[in-house]
Amino acid sequence: MSLAVAYSRARDGLRAPLVSIETHLTNGLPAFNLVGLAEAAVKESRERVRSAILNSGFEFPGRRITVNLAPADLPKEGTRFDLAIALGILAASGQIPAARLQDVECVAELALSGELRPVRAVLPAALATRAAVRELVVAAEDAGEASLVDDLVAYGAPTLTAACGHLIGTAPLLRLQPLRGERAIDNPDAPDLADVFGQYRAKRALEVAAAGGHHLLLVGPPGTGKTMLAMRLPGLLPPLTDEEAFESAAVRSLAVQGFDVAAWHHRPFRAPHHTSSAAAIIGGGAIPRPGEVSLAHHGVLFLDELPEFDRRVLEVLREPLETRHVTVSRAARQAEFPAGFQLVCAMNPCPCGYDGDSSGRCRCHGDAIKRYRERISGPLLDRIDLQIEVPRQADWSHQHQHARGESSADVRRRVAAARAVQIARQGYVNQRLSTRELQRVATLDEPGWRLLEAAVQRFGLSARGYHRILKLARTLADLEARSAIVTDDLAEALSLRCLERSASR
């Protein structure tokens, strides 16, 4: 038979659309033509496939070979089609059974020696293959990633020869066993909150942020523990559900080749440098790829030295903070990525870092401090629920003699209980409450309304800031297992917005 069809998967954002690789052999001068909107790396597969077939002991057909990657209007990029192209040629030339290819999808790169090499985005391909009820053959190095998908018949092949032996039936490969059962709740390498001495108010803010999914800004002089606190937020969050872990792992699979499969269920923590571009943060490229906001999906995005980020970079955060997704559009392609991250920022109060510090070291004049803080726009600050001062500890040299504070596990239990209440009540954390839902779940008594009205007048709260206060108060009530918000909850919520208080002075 001179016609054979093999199957593979392309990359289109987090989707993995099916690609049918049609191979046709005809008489004529030997040639190898590859069509179907293939980019440079795909076209170069002709040389890799030729050498791999010959070095694996098979015969490369001395005929006119036409390989069509369908659908023809879907852009194809990367080296993920190599194995499927090679198998299609071998099936069309009668060296392996063509019928067997109907039940198999292949995603792997070929070395000139015939070895299979790993590629990116195996996990989205594995999920799509399971939905199509086919088997999946990947490189041995990608076996761990493919084995995350339950109910998928998958095989890791070291070479083209091994893959052909499996299809012929002479040397079947061992089916990959699912790894998801080997999941651990705790990450033993995660930093512990007990390592942070003092800073009890900041720790309280961290607990509130974890309980309600709120965004957090830490303001304080250098060396007060802002970064240490931020790094401990993932350890306070409840374990990912299977669905959340898959969504987060799929983004990492697309962006990072060979990501740590053992940590697929751990919440991501991303800390990009302040020189990062807008494309690095939000995603981009000629072939759209996820940025830091997507790599932090279901985890924490930490921006240290917040005013040092380019103003345009910070402004691109405003939309994903509200919508929890980003759409990267280019002239020829468009991709949508999830961006349900929790934002934690840290900054100094002034250019020298010591404004308001008890040491009196600050020499910045008022205009310099104002210009420094104005690097962060009001609309962005308005979207950050908690804004906490992290002062220098006067007695830090004696802190190591004191008993250790609460561990991350202790706080996580309270956070998990508060989140369970929120999930049972509205299906998601308080940070995502809409205005209509706030009217239902965040009602106040008469003293509470008077206090909130007075705060709106004194601090000049925007409508968004007004709703943020109510969400924080609702979270504080949930931490105390109260069904209704009391005045103390509202007063504490107002105290957790330090920049609004300082702006009103």
N, C-alpha and C positions, 0 to 999 in steps of 0.2 A: 504494500500500500504506500503510495507516494504522498499521502496527505495525513497529517496527524495534528491533534489539538491538545496542548497542555495548558495548565492553569497556574496563575500566580496572582499576587495582590500588589496594587500600586499604593502610593501614599497620597492622600488628599486631606490635609489637616489630620484630624483623628480618625477619619474614615479610611477604610482599606478596600476600595472598589475592586471588583474582580477584573482581571485581565486575561483574555483568551489568547493564547499564543499559537497561531495557526502556521504550520510549517508545510510547505509544498515543494517537492522535488520534481524537476522536469529535465528532459534532455537538452543539451546545448553546451556552450562553453561554460566551464566551471565559474560560478559566481556566488556570492553570498550577499543578498539584499535584505535589509531590515527596514520595514516601514511601520507607520502607525504613531506619528508624533513622538518619536524617540529623541531624547536629548543626547548630548555628547557621550556621557558615561554609558548610556544604553547602547549606542552605536559601536562603542569600543568593545562591547561584549563579543563581537564577531571574532576578534583575535583571541580573546580569552577562551571562548567556547571551542574554537578550532584546536588550540593547543591542548586544552583539557581532555577533549575526546581522544586525540592521538596518544597522549601520555597515559591515558587510562586503559589502553589496549584495544580501543574500538577503531573502526574504520571511519574516516571522515569522507562523506560522499563526494566524489568528483563530478558533481552535476550542478545544475543551476538551482540554488536554494533561495526560496523567498519566505521570509518570516514576517508575519503581520501581527502586530500587537493591537488587539481590539478591546474596547472601542477606539477607533482611530482619532476621535476628538478629545480624548483624555490624555493630558500630558504625562509622559513616563520619564522618570529620572532615577538615577542611582544604578546600582549593580544587582539589585534584588531579583532580576529576571534571568540571570545567567543559567541557573540550574534548569529552569523550565525550558529555556531555549535549547539547551543541550539535549534534554530528554525528548523534546519534540523532534529534533533532527534524527536522533537514534531511532525513534519510533517510526518516523516517516521512511527511514531507510531499512526498516525491518529488523533492526538489531535488538529491540525490546518490544514487548506487546503494546500496541497503540491503545487497545481497549482498557488497559490498566490505568492509563493516564486520566480517564474520565472521573475516577474516584479520588484523585490526589491533587493537592495544590503544593507548589514548591516556592520557597522564598529563601534564596541563598546566593552568594557570590561564588564564582569559580576562580581558583588560582590556576596558573598555567600547568601546574602539576596534576590538576584534577582534584585537589583538596577543596573542601567547602569552607568558605569564610563567612563570619557573621555579618549581619546588616542591621540597620536601625528599624524601629517600628515593627518588631515581630509580634508584640502583644496585640495591637489592633488587628493585624493580619490573622492571628490565631483566633481572636473572637469572631471575626467575620467568617473564617473557615468553619468554625463550629456551627454557626448559624446556617451555613450552606450544607452541612452534614457531609463533609468530605474529610479525608485524611490530610495531614500537613507534614511535609518534610522540610526540615531546616538544618542548618549547620550544627554540628555537635556543640559548639560554643553558645548557640542560642537555645539549646535544649531547656535550660532552666527557665528562661522567660516563657517559652511556649507551654511548659508544664504548669504554669500558674492557672491555666484555663481548665476547669473541670469539664468532664464529659467530652473532651477533645481527644481524638485518636491522632497522636503526634509522634514523630520519630526524629531523632537527631542522627544525621549521617556524617561521618568524617570525610568521605570522598565521593566523587561521582561514581566510582566503581561500586561502593557500598549501596548507594541509592539505586543503581541499576540492578544489583543483586537482589535487593528487596522487592523491586517491581517484578522482576522475572520470577521470583520465588525460590531462588537457589540459596539465598542467604538472608532470611528475613531479619530486619532490625528489631531491637527490643522497643516495645511501646514505652513512651515516657510516662512515669508515674506522677500524679498531681502532687505539687509541693505545698498547696494551700493549707493542708492539715498541720504543717510544721510551723504554724504561726505562733509567735509569742506576743503577749500583751505589752510587756514592758521592754523598753530599749535599754539594755544595761549600760550603753555608752552615753546615754542622755545626761546632760548636766543636772544636778540636783539643786532644788531651791534651798536646801539646808546649808549649802555652801556660801550663801549670801548672808553676811552678818548685818544686823541692823536693817535700816530701810523698810521698816514695818509698813509704812503707808504705801510705799511703792509695791511691796508684796501684796498688800490688800488690793491695789489697783490691778495687779497682774491676775489675781484670782477672779476679780469681777470681769476683767476682759475675757478670761478663759470661759467663765460661766455663761456669758451672754454672746460670745463671738464678737466683742466690740473691738474697734481699732484703738490703738494706744500711742500716745506721744510722751516720751520721757525727756524732761528738760532739767539740766543740771551741769555743774562744773565738771571738768575732766576728772576721771578716776573715782567717780562716786558709785560705779556699779551699773550704769545704764545698759551696757552691752551684756554683762552677766545676767541681768534680769531678763533681757529680751531673749537670750539663748535658752532660758529655762521655761519659756511659755509653751513650746511643744510638749514638754513633759507634764504640763498641767492639763492638757486637753485629753478627752476620752479617746480610747482606741478607735481607729477608723473602722467603719462598717465594711463589709466585703465590697459593696457597690462603690463607696468612696475610695477604697484602696485601689480598685480597678481603674477608676477615673484618673487618679493621681499617677498611678504606675504607667498608664497608657501615654500620658504626656511625657513622662521621663523616657519612655521607650522611644518616642518619636524624636526627642532632642538629644539623647545621650546613648551612644552605642555601648551595649554591654553594661547597663546600669545594675546596681547591686540588687540582685533578685532576693537575697535574704532579708533586705530591708523594704520590701515592696509595700508592707502594711504600716510602715512608720510615717508619721506626718512629716512632710518636707519642711526644711528651714532654709530659706534662701536669703543671702546677704550680699547683694551686688555692691560693687565699689561706686563711690559717688561720681566717678568719671564715666559711668555707663551711659550709652546713648539711649535715645527714645526707642529705637528698634530693639535694642538688647532688653529693655524693660518690658515693652508691650508686645514684642514679636515683630517679625518682618523678614526681609530678604526677597530676592527674586522668586524663589520658591518659599512661600510663607512658612515660617517655623515659629514655634512658641517662644515667648520671652519669659522673663523672670516672674511676671504675674501669673502665668499659666503653670510654670514649674513649681510655684508655691501653692497650687490648687489644693484645697483642704488642709493647708498648712499655714506657715507664717512667712511673710515677706518683711525682712528687717532692713530698714534704711538708716544707716548710721551717718552722723554728720549731715542731717537733712538739709540745712541751708546751702551746703556745698554742691548739691545736685543742681544741674542746669534747670532753670525755671520751666523750660518747655518739656523736660523729662518728667518733672513733677506733675505738670498739668495733664499729661496723658493718663495719669492714674485716676482722675476724677470719674471717668465713665465706668471703668471696670469695678470701682468701689461701689457703684450703684447697681450695675447690671449683672455683675459676677461672670461676665464673659467678654471676650474681645473679638472683633472681626478685622482681620488683616487683609486689605484689598490691594491688589496690584493690577497692572494693566491687563494681564492675561489670566490671572488666577485670584481666587479669593478663598480664605480659610477662616473658620471660626474655632476658637479655642476656649476652654473653660478658664475662669479666673476667679474662683471663689476662695480668695486668700484672706488671711487676717493680717492687717497692716500694723507693724510696730515701728515707730520712728524714735530716734534719739538725736538730741541737739544740745549745743551749749547755749546759755542765755545771751551771750554777746560775742563779738569777734575774739576777744582774749579768753573767754570762757568763764570769767569769775564775777560776773555781775550778780550782786546780791549775796555773794559769799561772805561768811563771817570774817574771813581773813583780811578783807578790805583790799585785795590785790588788784581789783579792776580799775583801769584807768581809761576806759572807753567813755567818750562823751555821748550825750543823749542821741544826737543825730546818727552816730555810727551804730548804736544799738538798734535804733529804729530801722535804718536801712538793712541791717543784718536780718532782723526778724521779718521784714517785708519781702525777703526773698521767697518766703512761703506765702502763697496767696490765701486770702480769706476763704474762698470757696473750698480749697483743699483742707484747711484747718477745720472748717465747719463739718467736714465729713469724718473727722477723727473724734470719736466719742469721749475718750478719756485723755486728759492733758494734765500730767502729773509732774510736780517738781521733785527732783531727786537731789536733796542737799548733801553737802559734805558732812560726814559723820565726825563730830568733834572728838569722840573717844574711840576711834577706829583701832588704835594700837592695842586696846584691851579687849577687843571683841573676840579674839581667838580664845580667851580664857572663859568665855561664857558658854553655856550649854547651846548645842546646835538647835536651830529653829525647826519649824515644821518641814518635813520632807516633801518632795513633789508628789509622792504617792498619797500622803495625808490630804493635801490640798486637792488632788485630783478626785478623791472620793467625794468631796463636797461639790466640786464642779460637775461631776457626773450626775449627782443627785439633782442639782439645779437644772441641768440640761434635760434630764429625763422628764422633769415637770414641764418644761417648755415644749418638748416634743409631743408629750401627751396633750397639751393644751392647744397648740397651733401647728405642730408638725415641723418646726424648725426653731432656731435660736432667736432670741429677742432682737438681735441686731437687724434682722431681716423683716421685722414687723412693719406692715404698711400703716398708713395713717388711719384707715378704717379699723384695722385690727387693734391699734392702740386705744381707740375709743372704747373697745370692748374689754381689753385685758388690763388697761392701765388707768383705771378710774381713781380719782382722788376724793377725799372728803373735803369739807369746806375749808378747814385750816390749810390743807395741802394746796388747794387752788389759790388761796390768798398768797401763800409763800411763793408759788410758781409765778403768779402775776407780778409780784414785787421783783422777782429775779429777772423777768423779761424786761421790766422797765429799767432796772439798775444796770444790768449787763448788756442791754440792747440785743437780746437773743434774736436770731433769725428764726423763721418757721422751722427750718431744719434743726437748728440748735435746740429749739423748744421740744421737738420730738425726740432728739437724742437724750435729753434729760429724762424724759418719761421712760425711754427704753432702759436707761441705766437704773432708774428707780425700780422698774419692774424686775430687773435682774437682781438687784439688792434684796428685794422682797423674796424672790425665788431662793436665794441662798439661805435665807432664814426660814424657808418653808411657810411663808405667809401668803395667803390667797389674795389679800388686798395690800396696796401700797400705803404705808404710814408716813407721817411727816418726817420721821428720822431717815427713812429711805430717800425721800426727796432732798433733804438737806445734805446728805452725804453725796448724792448724785451731783448736786450743784458744786460741792467742794472738789469734785473730780474734774473740773474744767478750769484749770489754773490760768490759762492764757486769757480767757474771757474776763476773769476776775481782775487780772492785772491791767487789761486794756480799759477797764471801766474806772480805774483810779485817776 
